[in-house]
Amino acid sequence: MSIIELNGLTKYYGKARGIEDVSFSVEEGEIFGFIGPNGAGKSTTIRTLLSLIYPTSGSAKIFGKDAFQYAPEIKKEIGYVPSEVFYYDNMKVNDLLKYSASFYKKDCSRRIKELAGLLDLDLHKKIDDLSFGNRKKVGIVQGLLHNPKLIILDEPTGGLDPLMQQKFFELLEEEKKKGVTILYSSHVLGEVQRLCDRVAIIKEGKIISLEKISTLRENSYKKFKLETHTRVDLGIFTMDGVSNLEAKEKEISFLFKGNINLMMKKVAEINLLNIWIEEPSLEEIFMHYYEKGE
């Protein structure tokens, strides 16, 4: 069952481009990655999906219902963590979270304590006294305190230290085990690579690729690194499928997409000292998509 369905979603700000013809679906119980650099259209897509802003054209469904017509009803089952969080500075954390919980008309006190304990968040401090990272923790607790069926995260780890990021990832994995669906928007490729089942890549407001993480990494490209006895003419690697070709002294590295046997015939012509063939990082693949416009 598709929890999120976007079809041709488009948003213009006057003549300025927001997003164009964005279409993808997120299945129940999966963690779906939505990646692209700042300004690519990730936040615009999410804000439109949540009916915080309205589309120029296209449609969106959440839980099978029109995301705009049934927005108040749908939002009761959604947890949203925005990229930036702003609060009343004079409120205490616990008071803010209790106020947030009151909108869902359920007792969330146990869940608030559980999440605050996990994230090492002091519930008795004033918002004004919190660091940026601790304010982000408040946003995470606020987004998850009502046990939503769908969690939408927009650059959620900004401000969190590495240890807290690890705890946060473990929290999301536990939510997935419960059957919760997660839309995870980020420009940090390592996070998406670790957590997500599938990924959509957005560039300049348009979806340029929609893949399984495993397909994106394993079947698309291989990363070659060669160590040679003598310097090699790089012209030998002038062929379709070669990108990111670099040479430093007697070391050559590149990405290759294509028939591996053809590449190995080229490599066999070289007097090698050593060779490494591995899966490229998602970061390297991602940059290739952007540089080549694929």
C-alpha positions as CSV (number, residue, x, y, z in Angstrom):
1,M,0.0,0.0,0.0
2,S,1.3,3.5,-0.9
3,I,1.3,5.8,2.1
4,I,2.4,8.8,0.0
5,E,1.6,9.3,-3.7
6,L,2.8,12.4,-5.6
7,N,1.7,12.9,-9.2
8,G,3.1,15.8,-11.2
9,L,3.4,18.0,-8.2
10,T,4.5,21.5,-9.3
11,K,5.0,24.7,-7.3
12,Y,6.1,28.1,-8.7
13,Y,6.7,31.2,-6.6
14,G,5.6,33.7,-9.2
15,K,7.9,33.0,-12.1
16,A,10.5,31.4,-9.9
17,R,10.8,27.6,-10.0
18,G,10.1,25.7,-6.8
19,I,9.5,22.1,-8.0
20,E,8.3,20.7,-11.4
21,D,6.4,17.5,-12.1
22,V,7.5,15.7,-9.0
23,S,6.1,12.1,-8.9
24,F,7.0,9.2,-6.6
25,S,5.3,7.0,-4.1
26,V,6.4,5.8,-0.6
27,E,5.2,2.3,0.4
28,E,4.0,1.4,3.9
29,G,6.7,0.5,6.3
30,E,9.7,1.7,4.2
31,I,12.2,4.4,4.8
32,F,12.3,6.4,1.7
33,G,15.2,8.7,1.0
34,F,14.8,12.1,-0.7
35,I,18.1,13.6,-1.6
36,G,19.6,16.6,-3.2
37,P,21.7,19.6,-2.3
38,N,20.3,22.7,-0.6
39,G,18.0,24.5,-3.0
40,A,17.1,21.5,-5.1
41,G,13.4,21.5,-4.0
42,K,13.3,19.0,-1.1
43,S,11.7,21.4,1.4
44,T,9.3,22.8,-1.1
45,T,8.1,19.3,-1.9
46,I,7.6,18.4,1.7
47,R,5.9,21.7,2.6
48,T,3.5,21.3,-0.4
49,L,2.9,17.7,0.6
50,L,1.9,18.8,4.1
51,S,-0.3,21.6,2.6
52,L,1.8,24.2,4.4
53,I,1.9,25.8,0.9
54,Y,-0.3,25.0,-2.0
55,P,0.8,23.5,-5.4
56,T,0.6,25.3,-8.7
57,S,-0.5,22.0,-10.2
58,G,-0.4,18.2,-9.7
59,S,-1.8,16.1,-6.8
60,A,-0.7,14.5,-3.6
61,K,-2.3,11.7,-1.5
62,I,-1.4,10.5,2.0
63,F,-3.0,7.4,3.4
64,G,-5.0,7.3,0.1
65,K,-6.7,10.6,0.8
66,D,-6.2,14.0,-1.0
67,A,-3.4,15.7,1.0
68,F,-5.0,19.1,0.7
69,Q,-8.7,18.4,1.0
70,Y,-8.2,16.1,4.1
71,A,-5.2,17.9,5.6
72,P,-6.5,18.4,9.1
73,E,-7.5,14.8,9.4
74,I,-4.3,13.4,7.9
75,K,-2.0,15.5,10.0
76,K,-3.1,13.8,13.2
77,E,-1.2,10.7,12.0
78,I,1.9,12.5,10.7
79,G,5.0,13.4,12.6
80,Y,7.0,16.2,11.0
81,V,10.5,17.4,11.9
82,P,11.4,20.5,9.8
83,S,15.0,21.5,8.9
84,E,14.8,24.5,11.3
85,V,12.8,24.7,14.5
86,F,11.6,27.9,16.2
87,Y,9.9,28.1,19.6
88,Y,8.8,30.5,22.3
89,D,12.0,31.1,24.1
90,N,10.5,31.6,27.6
91,M,8.7,28.2,27.6
92,K,10.2,25.2,29.3
93,V,10.8,22.1,27.2
94,N,8.3,20.0,29.1
95,D,5.5,22.7,28.8
96,L,6.1,23.0,25.1
97,L,5.9,19.3,24.5
98,K,2.7,19.0,26.7
99,Y,1.2,21.8,24.7
100,S,2.1,20.0,21.4
101,A,0.6,16.8,22.8
102,S,-2.7,18.5,23.6
103,F,-3.5,18.8,19.9
104,Y,-3.7,15.0,19.6
105,K,-6.1,14.6,22.5
106,K,-4.1,11.7,24.0
107,D,-1.8,11.1,26.9
108,C,1.7,11.4,25.5
109,S,3.6,11.9,28.8
110,R,5.2,8.4,28.9
111,R,6.3,8.7,25.3
112,I,7.8,12.2,25.9
113,K,9.8,10.9,28.8
114,E,11.0,7.9,26.8
115,L,12.1,10.0,23.9
116,A,13.7,12.7,26.1
117,G,15.7,10.0,27.9
118,L,16.9,8.4,24.7
119,L,18.0,11.7,23.3
120,D,19.4,13.0,26.6
121,L,17.1,16.1,26.5
122,D,16.5,18.0,29.8
123,L,12.8,18.6,30.0
124,H,13.1,21.3,32.7
125,K,15.3,23.7,30.8
126,K,13.9,26.8,29.0
127,I,14.0,26.8,25.3
128,D,16.1,30.0,25.4
129,D,18.9,28.2,27.2
130,L,19.2,25.3,24.7
131,S,21.9,24.9,22.1
132,F,21.0,24.5,18.4
133,G,21.5,20.7,18.8
134,N,19.2,20.5,21.8
135,R,16.5,22.5,20.0
136,K,16.7,20.0,17.2
137,K,16.1,17.2,19.9
138,V,13.0,19.1,21.0
139,G,11.8,19.1,17.4
140,I,12.4,15.3,17.1
141,V,10.5,14.6,20.3
142,Q,7.7,16.9,19.2
143,G,7.4,15.1,15.9
144,L,7.3,11.6,17.4
145,L,5.5,12.0,20.7
146,H,2.1,11.0,19.4
147,N,3.3,7.7,17.7
148,P,2.5,8.8,14.2
149,K,2.0,6.3,11.3
150,L,4.0,8.5,9.0
151,I,7.2,10.4,9.9
152,I,8.5,13.2,7.6
153,L,12.0,14.4,8.3
154,D,13.6,17.4,6.6
155,E,17.4,17.5,7.3
156,P,16.7,16.1,10.8
157,T,20.3,15.6,12.0
158,G,21.5,19.2,11.7
159,G,23.1,20.2,15.0
160,L,23.2,16.6,16.4
161,D,26.6,15.3,17.5
162,P,27.8,11.9,16.0
163,L,26.7,10.0,19.1
164,M,23.3,11.5,19.1
165,Q,22.9,10.9,15.4
166,Q,23.6,7.2,16.0
167,K,20.9,7.1,18.7
168,F,18.5,8.9,16.3
169,F,19.2,6.4,13.5
170,E,18.5,3.5,16.0
171,L,15.2,5.2,16.9
172,L,14.1,5.4,13.3
173,E,15.0,1.8,12.8
174,E,12.9,0.8,15.8
175,E,10.0,2.9,14.3
176,K,10.4,1.0,11.0
177,K,10.1,-2.3,12.9
178,K,6.7,-1.1,14.2
179,G,5.5,-0.6,10.6
180,V,5.9,3.2,10.6
181,T,6.6,4.8,7.2
182,I,9.4,7.4,7.0
183,L,10.2,10.0,4.4
184,Y,13.8,11.0,5.0
185,S,15.0,14.2,3.2
186,S,18.7,15.0,3.4
187,H,21.8,16.2,1.6
188,V,23.9,13.9,3.8
189,L,24.4,10.9,1.6
190,G,25.8,8.6,4.2
191,E,22.6,8.9,6.3
192,V,20.4,7.9,3.4
193,Q,22.8,5.1,2.4
194,R,22.5,3.6,5.9
195,L,18.8,4.0,6.5
196,C,16.8,4.0,3.3
197,D,15.3,1.2,1.2
198,R,14.8,3.4,-1.9
199,V,15.8,6.9,-2.9
200,A,14.7,9.7,-5.2
201,I,17.3,12.2,-6.4
202,I,16.1,15.7,-7.1
203,K,17.9,18.3,-9.1
204,E,16.7,21.9,-9.8
205,G,13.2,21.0,-8.8
206,K,12.9,17.8,-10.9
207,I,13.3,14.1,-10.0
208,I,16.3,12.8,-12.0
209,S,16.4,9.3,-10.6
210,L,14.3,6.9,-8.5
211,E,16.1,3.7,-7.4
212,K,16.6,1.1,-4.8
213,I,19.7,2.0,-2.7
214,S,21.2,-1.4,-3.6
215,T,20.6,-0.9,-7.3
216,L,22.0,2.6,-7.2
217,R,25.2,1.4,-5.5
218,E,25.8,-2.1,-6.8
219,N,24.5,-2.2,-10.3
220,S,25.3,1.2,-11.6
221,Y,29.0,1.9,-11.1
222,K,32.3,0.4,-9.9
223,K,35.1,2.4,-8.5
224,F,38.6,1.5,-9.9
225,K,41.9,2.5,-8.3
226,L,45.1,1.4,-10.0
227,E,48.6,1.6,-8.8
228,T,51.2,1.2,-11.6
229,H,54.9,0.7,-11.9
230,T,55.2,3.5,-14.4
231,R,53.1,6.5,-15.5
232,V,50.3,5.5,-17.9
233,D,48.8,7.4,-20.8
234,L,45.2,8.2,-19.6
235,G,44.0,8.0,-23.2
236,I,43.7,4.2,-22.7
237,F,40.6,4.9,-20.6
238,T,38.9,7.0,-23.2
239,M,35.7,5.0,-23.5
240,D,32.0,5.2,-22.8
241,G,31.2,4.7,-19.1
242,V,34.3,6.2,-17.6
243,S,33.9,9.3,-15.4
244,N,35.7,11.1,-12.6
245,L,39.1,10.0,-14.1
246,E,42.0,11.3,-12.0
247,A,45.7,10.6,-12.0
248,K,48.3,11.4,-9.3
249,E,51.8,10.2,-9.9
250,K,51.4,6.4,-10.4
251,E,47.9,6.2,-9.1
252,I,44.8,6.3,-11.3
253,S,41.2,6.3,-10.1
254,F,37.8,6.5,-11.9
255,L,34.2,5.4,-11.9
256,F,33.0,2.9,-14.5
257,K,29.5,2.0,-15.7
258,G,29.3,-0.7,-18.3
259,N,30.6,-4.1,-19.2
260,I,33.3,-4.9,-16.7
261,N,35.0,-7.4,-19.0
262,L,35.7,-4.6,-21.5
263,M,37.3,-2.6,-18.7
264,M,39.4,-5.5,-17.5
265,K,40.8,-5.9,-21.0
266,K,42.0,-2.3,-20.9
267,V,43.5,-2.8,-17.4
268,A,45.3,-6.0,-18.5
269,E,47.4,-3.8,-20.9
270,I,48.9,-2.0,-17.9
271,N,51.9,-3.0,-15.8
272,L,50.1,-3.0,-12.5
273,L,51.5,-2.9,-9.0
274,N,48.0,-3.2,-7.4
275,I,44.3,-2.8,-8.2
276,W,41.2,-2.1,-6.1
277,I,37.7,-2.5,-7.5
278,E,34.9,-1.6,-5.1
279,E,31.4,-0.1,-4.9
280,P,31.6,3.7,-4.9
281,S,30.0,5.7,-2.1
282,L,26.6,7.1,-2.6
283,E,28.3,10.5,-2.4
284,E,30.4,9.8,-5.5
285,I,27.4,8.4,-7.4
286,F,25.3,11.4,-6.4
287,M,27.9,13.9,-7.6
288,H,28.2,12.0,-10.9
289,Y,24.4,12.4,-11.5
290,Y,24.7,16.1,-10.9
291,E,27.8,16.7,-13.0
292,K,26.5,14.7,-16.0
293,G,22.8,15.7,-15.6
294,E,21.7,12.1,-15.8
